[in-house]
């Protein structure tokens, strides 16, 4: 379920297992990171996904951090 607070969105994250990845770099390259995750991890290793959303956790502030130094945790729900 999602609740909106002014310009923020709050979502409850379901429990269970997740693959976690740490990406360092510009947010514009995230689509390539997701391609790698799904091609090299999910498909090649035959990992089963759960039907809940993937989510990202941004570890620093893009307004004050150099694009090359941005850190993003990516969580992929698995069975």
C-alpha positions as CSV (number, residue, x, y, z in Angstrom):
1,X,0.0,0.0,0.0
2,X,1.2,3.5,-0.7
3,X,0.6,6.8,1.1
4,X,1.5,10.2,-0.3
5,X,2.9,12.9,2.0
6,X,3.2,16.1,0.1
7,X,6.0,15.4,-2.4
8,X,7.0,12.1,-0.8
9,X,5.6,8.6,-1.3
10,X,5.6,6.1,1.5
11,X,5.3,2.4,0.7
12,X,5.3,-0.7,2.9
13,X,7.9,-3.2,1.8
14,X,6.9,-6.8,2.0
15,X,9.1,-9.3,3.9
16,X,10.8,-12.2,2.2
17,X,14.0,-12.7,0.3
18,X,15.7,-10.1,-2.0
19,X,18.8,-10.1,-4.1
20,X,20.6,-6.8,-3.3
21,X,23.0,-5.0,-5.6
22,X,25.0,-1.8,-4.9
23,X,25.5,0.4,-8.0
24,X,27.8,3.4,-8.1
25,X,27.2,5.9,-10.8
26,X,24.8,8.2,-12.7
27,X,21.1,7.4,-12.4
28,X,20.9,7.6,-16.2
29,X,22.7,4.3,-16.4
30,X,20.3,2.4,-14.2
31,X,18.6,0.8,-17.2
32,X,21.9,-0.9,-18.1
33,X,22.3,-2.0,-14.5
34,X,18.9,-3.6,-14.6
35,X,19.7,-5.3,-17.9
36,X,22.8,-6.8,-16.4
37,X,20.9,-7.9,-13.2
38,X,18.2,-9.7,-15.1
39,X,20.4,-11.1,-17.9
40,X,23.4,-12.2,-15.8
41,X,21.7,-13.1,-12.5
42,X,18.0,-13.8,-12.9
43,X,18.0,-15.6,-16.2
44,X,21.4,-17.3,-16.2
45,X,21.1,-18.5,-12.6
46,X,17.4,-19.4,-13.1
47,X,16.3,-17.4,-10.1
48,X,12.6,-17.3,-9.4
49,X,11.1,-13.8,-8.9
50,X,8.2,-13.0,-6.6
51,X,5.4,-10.8,-7.8
52,X,6.2,-7.7,-5.8
53,X,8.0,-4.6,-7.0
54,X,11.7,-4.2,-7.3
55,X,12.8,-1.1,-5.2
56,X,15.8,1.2,-5.0
57,X,17.4,2.9,-2.0
58,X,19.3,6.1,-2.8
59,X,22.2,6.4,-0.4
60,X,23.3,10.0,-1.1
61,X,21.8,13.3,-2.2
62,X,22.0,13.8,-6.0
63,X,21.9,17.6,-5.4
64,X,25.3,17.6,-3.7
65,X,27.0,14.4,-4.9
66,X,28.9,14.0,-8.1
67,X,26.9,11.8,-10.6
68,X,29.8,9.3,-10.7
69,X,29.7,8.9,-6.9
70,X,26.0,8.3,-6.5
71,X,25.2,5.1,-4.6
72,X,22.0,3.1,-5.2
73,X,21.0,-0.1,-3.6
74,X,18.7,-2.2,-5.8
75,X,16.5,-4.9,-4.3
76,X,15.0,-7.6,-6.4
77,X,12.4,-9.9,-4.7
78,X,13.0,-13.6,-5.1
79,X,11.4,-16.8,-4.1
